[in-house]
Amino acid sequence: MFIKKIHYVELQNEEHVSFHIYVDDYISEAGAATLRVETQSADHKLKLAIEKSVLDLVLKNSYTMRVNAADAARDVPIRGFFKVVKGMLNHFNPAVAQAAYNINLIDERFSNLPRLSKEKQTSAEESYLTALKANMADINTLGLTDWVMEIEAKENAYLEMVKNRNNEDDLKPAFNMRASRVETDDACEAIINRINAFITIEGDANYVGFVTKLNNRIDQYNNTIAQRKGVVAAAKKKNDPTASETK
């Protein structure tokens, strides 16, 4: 029984780190000394730690982009609301014009909302929404209830995004994600090749527990890869019925 092959390059980033964490855990359970891979295991552990730090940076950057997008999105209904209210100041109906005047006074107090920093805007927007809700009679007169709801919805979406965001780390690791993955894979292959070599010489009696666990995990990941490829292939065939034809 030998350790099976896994298609490292087909793993998504989170899957890639997760697989190597399993390898590290299984080595710890069996004992690096027992498996006679102390040096190789230490190198793999180091490379895995580097890859995890790179992945954290990738995810943080992704969060930053999404937070910035959510921040920009919450400005859109605010700016639109300001303009709509101003446009109703000269309404032919005096009651509507008065309601617009009342709400415009609130808007002018918060006219710098979209220009504030993220943190300051979050605090100010809470006060702005409180002020608008306290004047819902005027909002209803203007028929702008849906605008207030949209402003609040976009603010809530931003707050939810920020809640799940990690703090930005300006220190970039020395390796990019692809290079760091290769480093970890090479370290893992050194372990696998060494153990497989011992199995060739001595048999698998001293390694069967570790190999069985790792092979089961490899099967799981390879099946995930195969299923993903199958979905992509099916989609391509649906869009192009001739894609699967052989020449």
N, C-alpha and C positions, 0 to 999 in steps of 0.2 A: 504494500500500500504506500503510494507516494502522494505528496501534496499536489493537488491539481493546479491547472493554470487558471488565472483570472484575467479578464480583459480590462486592465487598469484604465486604459484610455477611454473606454466606453462609460466609465462611471462618472456621474455628475459630481460636482465638487463636494457637496455634503456627503454623498455616498462614499466618495473616495476617502475622506477623513474618517468616516464611520467604520469602513472596512479595516483600515489600519489600526484603529482603536481596538477593534476585536482581536487583531493579530497580537497587539501589545498585551491585551488582557489575557489571552490564551497562553502566551509565553510566561507571563507572571504566575498564572495558575500552575503550569507544568514545572516552572523553574528554569531560568535561562541556563543555570549551571547543569541541570539535568539534561537539557537539550543540547548542551555544549555550544551555545550561541551567545555567550556573555558579551563579547566584543561587538558582534553584529547586532544584538538586541539593543545595546546602549546607543549605537549609531542610529538605529531605526527610531528609537525613542526621541533622540535629538531632532532628527529630520521631521518626525511627526509633529513635534512641538512647534517647529518653524512653520510647517504647513498650516497648522491650526491658527497660528497668529496671522498668517496671510489671509486665510479664509475669513477670520474675524474682520479684517480690514475691508475685504470685499463686501461683506454683509453690511458693515457700517456705512460704506460709501453708497451702497444701494439704499439704505435707510435715509441717508442724507438727501439723495436725489428725490426720494418719495416725499420726504418732509418738505423740501423746497417746493415741490409741485403742489402739495396740499396747501402750503402757505400762499402760493400765488392764486390757487383756486378760490380761497376764501376771500380774496380781495375783489374778485369779479362781481359778485352780487352786491357788495357794499358800494362800489363805484356806480353800478347800475341803479341802485336804490337812490343814491344821492341825486343822480340826473333826473330820474323819474319824478321825485318829489319837487325838485326845482321847476320842472316843466309844468307842474300843477299849481304853482303859486298864482298864476293869472287865470285860473279856471273861471269860467263864466258863472258857475254856481258858487255863491259867497261862502256857503258852508264848507264846500270842498277846498276853496282857496284858504279859508281859515285853518282847516285841518292841515293843509300843506305847510302853512306858515308855522304852525306849532311843531310839526315834525322837522321842518327845515332848521329850526332853532337847535334841535337836538343834533341834527346832522352837522351843523356848523361847529358845535362843541367838539365833535369827534371827526372833523374833516381830515385830520392828519393820520387817521387809522391805518390806511394802506402803506403809509411811509414809515411807520414805526418799526423798530426791531421786532423780531418774532416774539420775544418774551413780553415786551411792553404792549404789543398789539393784543396778545392773548388776554392780558389783564384789562386793557382798555375796552376790548370788544365785549367782555363780560358786562362791564358797566353800560356800554352802549345798548346791548340787548335788554338789559334791565330797564333802561330808560324808555326804549321803544315799547316794551310790554306794559309799562305803566301808562302808556298812552294808546292803548289798543283801540279805544273809541275813535280816535283820529285815524289810526291805521285802517280801521274798518270803513270809515267814511271815504277814505281814498281808494279802498279796494286793493290794498297792498299787503294783505295778510300773508299771501304766498311768498312775497319777497322777504318778509321777516323770517318765515319758516326756512327759506333757502339760506339766508345768512347764518341762521343758527345751525342748520344741517352741515354747512361747509365748515363752520367753526368746530363742531363736534368731530367731524372727520379728521380735521387737523389735530385736535387734541388726542384722538385715538392713535394717530400715527406717531405723535411725539411720545406717547406713553410706552410704545414698543420700540423706541429708538435707543440705541446704545450711544454713549458719549463718543464724540469724534476723537480719533487718535491721529495726531499730525505726524507721528513718527512712522514712516513706511518701512516695512521689513526689507531686507536686502534682496529677497527673492520675489519674483512675481509668482502668481498662482501656478502657471504651467511648469516653470522651472522647479518650483518647490515640490510639485507632485512627482516629477521625474526623480528628484533626489530621494523622496520617500519610497517610491517604487523600487529604486535600485537597492536601497537598504533592505527592503523586504525580500527582494529576490536573493540577496546574499544569504539571508536566513534560510529561505526555502531551498536554495541550491545546496547549502551545507547539510541541512537535515536530510534531504533526498540522497545526498552522497553517502551519509552514514547509513541510511536505510539500505542502499545498494550493497554496502560492505557487510553490515551487521544484521540486516533484517529489520523489521519494523516493531519488534516487541517492545522496545524502550520508547517508542514514539507513537504508538497506535492511538492513545487517548488524545494527544495533541492533534495528530493528523486527522482523526475522525471529526473532531470539533471544527477544525479549520476548513476541511473539505465540505462539510455541511454548510458552513457559512459561505464558502465560495460558490457552491451550487445555488444558494439563495440569490446571491448578487448576479451570477451569470443568467439565472432565470429572469430576473428583473430586466437585465439588459436585452435578453431575447424578446421578452414581451414588448418592451419599448420599441425595438426594431420592427416587430410585427405590426404594431399600431401604425408606425410611420409608413411601412410598406403597404398596408391596407389603404391608408389615406392616399398614397401616391397612385395606387391602382384604381381607386375610385375616381380620382381626378384625371387619370390617363389610363384607360383600359388596355392600351398597348404596352404599358410599362413593363409587364411581366413576360411579354412574348420574347422568345429567343430567336436569334437570326442564324 
